[in-house]
Amino acid sequence: MEKGKVSGGFILPSLPNTLSLVAGSGEGSNPLNAFDSALLNAGVGNLNLVRISSIVPPKVEILPLPKIPMGSLVPTAYGYCTSDVKGGDYSSGS
């Protein structure tokens, strides 16, 4: 059966050949609002991010973030850091 096709109720995975790297920062009245703000700042706040592990297949091309329709399901490996201390600089990655 072809990759990306439905078989017995499951979609067989296909191997990605491109990826995009983005970063964002945000503040909010609580950690969730700050995280949402950071996603919007990174340009991915209106997408449905599906968390995956961070294993990158060989020979993947790194491209600028393409225009992706709002609400699209997007496989995503991400890291984040939160703090209750205002004005601090914090970073995270994966």
N, C-alpha and C positions, 0 to 999 in steps of 0.2 A: 504494500500500500504506500502511496505517496506521502511525503512529509507534509504536514499542515492539513491533512485530510482527516475527517472524522472516522473513527473505527471503534465500534462498540461503545459509543458515547464519549470517547476520549479523543482529543485532538493530538495527533502525533507531532511532536515538536520539530521545528526546523532550526537550523544553525544560523544565528545572526551573522551578517557580514559587515555591519556598520555599527558604530556607537557614537554617542555625543556626550561630552562632559559639560556639566553646568554647575554653578555655585550660586548661593543666595544667602542673604541674611535677613532677619526680621525681628521685630519686637512685638509684644502683645501683652494683654492683661493676664494671660496664663500661658503655659507652655504650648498648648495646642494652637492658640491664636498666633503665637510667635512662629511656630512651625509652618502654619498656613501662609503667613506673611513671607517667610523665607522661600517657600515654594513659588509663590507669585513673583518674588524678586528674581528667582532663577529662571522664570519663564515656563514653569511646568505646573503651576498652581491650578490650572483648569483641565488637567488630565487625570485619569484614573491610574495611579501608579500601582503596579503589581510588584511587590517586593520579591526579588530573586537573590540568589547568592552572587558573589562578585567574581565568578570565574569567567574570564574573557577568552573566547575561542581564538585559536591562532589565525593570523592574517586578517584580523578585523581592522577595517579602515575607520579612523576617527574623523568625524565630520562635524561642522557646526550644527546646532540643533535645527532640524528642519521644521517647517510649519506642519503642525499635527492638529487635526480637527479636535475641537473642544469635546471632552468626554471620552476620548479614545482610551482603550486599555493599553498601557505602555509598560513592558517589563522594565524594572528599575532596580539597580543596586544603589543603595544610598546610606550615608552615615549622617548623624546629627548629634548636636550637643545643646543642652539647655542649661540655663542658670536663672536663679532668682535675684541675682545681683545686677542692678542697673548700671549701665555704662561700662561694663567689662568687655574685653575682647576674648572671644572663645572660638575655637575651630574644631572641626571634626572631619573625618574622611573615611573612605573605605575602598 
